[in-house]
Amino acid sequence: MKKIICFVVILVAALASAAFCQPAPVWETGQSTSYYAGDDGDLERGVAWPSPRFADYGNGTVMDNLTGLMWTKNANLPNGYMNWQQALNYVAGMNAGTYPNYGYHDWRLPNRKELFSLIDHSRYNPALPVDHPFTNVQASNYWSSTSYAYRPDYAWAVSMWDGYVNSHGKSYSPFYVWPVRGGQSGSLDNWAISGAIVHRGSGLQNVTMTLSGDASMTTSTGEDGTYSFTDLSNGTYIITPSKSGYKFWPKSGSITINDSDVSDQNFRGIKTR
């Protein structure tokens, strides 16, 4: 009887291990030209890239459909280079609202693997997929958040010129900053809420739209009065518009996302003075 119980326990443990210890996906490098039989271009091993690889959300952010990571579309958002601590400080400033954050408050400096995941090994200057939508990509090094274990005063950086990865001094190396948010593919539900603000039959621009509830973020209406919140999970949210000199009807709107986008969340702007 004891042997049977022991066998059952071992079997259950083995099944649990098989269920929760799945291998991590490794994707293709992007190289399709073969230089020798059996090389990367010949075999093209790994998870195939989705098509399209990137989704430009039109609000200053880009989703990588391969990794589930969201990047700023502007690959040189600070408009200049900085040392490692300054790079961390800049991203913290984005989350605090000091610098542009596109309505998100969980930006971070990418780790070494995340930054390297952008590289297309078939290209250089820049070493990015041919259909990428990014702007201001610098043919130089970009900081990662990963320190160099052998010398903790160094951190890893990735060159967007050729994909080369190397470590550099945190305090004096002037490199670029490319903020990221999100995580592995599948961790983001990527649902959206959209609508418009109308005043006297036309779209009202520059209205601050505040989202609260199961996620918190802000955005502004465009020239046509439209707005959108993206990268949302299932849940309940409240949208509140605000603009100096205006009141709105309704004052706010409650929305529930359940495995689908929610559109036509519209408001009417009424001038107060």
C-alpha positions, 0 to 999 in steps of 0.5 A: 500500500505504501509503495502505491501511495509513493508511486502516486505522489511521484507521478503527480509531482512529475505531471505537475513539473511537466505542466508548469516547467514549459520551455521558453520560446526562442525565436528566429534571428531574422537571417534567411540568407545561407552562407554554408549548408547547415548555418542559420540562414539555411535552417532558420530555426526558432519561433517564426516572427508574426506578420506584421511584427510591429503594431504602431498604435498611433499614440507614440507607442509601438507593440512588438507582436513577437515579445509582447513588449511595448516600446516608445516609437521615438527611439531617442525620446530624451533627444540626446545621450546620457550615462546609465544613472541619468537613463534610469532617472529619465525613465523614472521621470516619464512615470512621474509625468515629468517627461512624455509617457503616452498615458502609461506610468510603468515604463522602464529601461529594458533589460539586456535580453529585451533590448537584444530582442529587437535585433534583426541579424540579417541587417545593420544600420540599423540592425532592426527588421526592415518593416519597423515603424520606429523613428530617430533610431541611433546607429550607436549603443543603447543602455540596458538595465542589466549590470555586468556581474564581473564589474558592477560599475559597468552595464550592458548595452546593445548597438543598433548599428550591428546588434553588438552587445558589450559592457560599458562604464555606467558613470561615463559612457554616453549612450541612448535611452529606449524605454519599454513596458509590458512583458512576454507575449500573452501577458497583455490582453491588448483590448482598447477603449475608444470614443470622441468628444464633440462640441457643436457638431465638431471634434474637441481637441486637447481634452484630457481623458483620465482612465481609472479603475482596474488601470490608471492612465491619461491621454488627450483627444486629437484634432478630430476629437477622438481618443483611445486607451489601449493595452487594457485587460478585462475589467471595469474602468471609468473615463473622465474628460476635463478641459479648462472652460468646458464641462462635459455630459456625461461627467464620466463613463463606466465601461466593462471590458470582457474579451473585446474592444469597447468603442463609441464611448463619446462625450459632449463638451459644453463651453462654460465661458 
